[in-house]
Amino acid sequence: MAALCTALAYYYDDHREELADRERADESARQEGERRIRTLVANGTESVEEAD
């Protein structure tokens, strides 16, 4: 088990920037999705297909 934790720690350390970039992109996509949902709700749209 210790070897697994050590390997994960090295992997994280080696890929820290890539993982942080991915987290930022995911957060941005989440915020965009929430914004689109708020717009749909505010407009009283009944169908999700109408959003696109």
FENPE-V530440 format. One line per field, one symbol per residue. burial: + if it has 24 or more other ideal C-beta (glycine too) atoms within 12 Angstrom, else -. A space follows every 50 residues. Layout:
burial=???
This chain:
burial=-------------------------------------------------- --
